[in-house]
Amino acid sequence: MTKNRNYHFDNIKAFLIFLVVLGHYIEPLIHDVNSFKALYLCIYSFHMPLFIFISGNLLKIKNNKFKMSNLIIPTIIFQIIFSV
């Protein structure tokens, strides 16, 4: 049995994991340097929603009743709550 992997998604997820580490690394410095604060806010504005979206695209469910919109709407709602 051969598995078809999309290595583009693997590379994007690896980059997002790197952004998580970078965000945690520069977090103590955001009060001292404004450019680090801007970078921190930029990273945290998209890295987790994008990771969730990509993981949801790779989710394989045998039941065809599952739709991607079931993940997008809660993700948008929680992102708005988190931003406020």
PyMOL commands that set and color helices and strands:
alter all, ss='L'
color gray80, all
select helices_A, chain A and resi 7-29+34-58+69-83
alter helices_A, ss='H'
color red, helices_A
deselect
rebuild
show_as cartoon
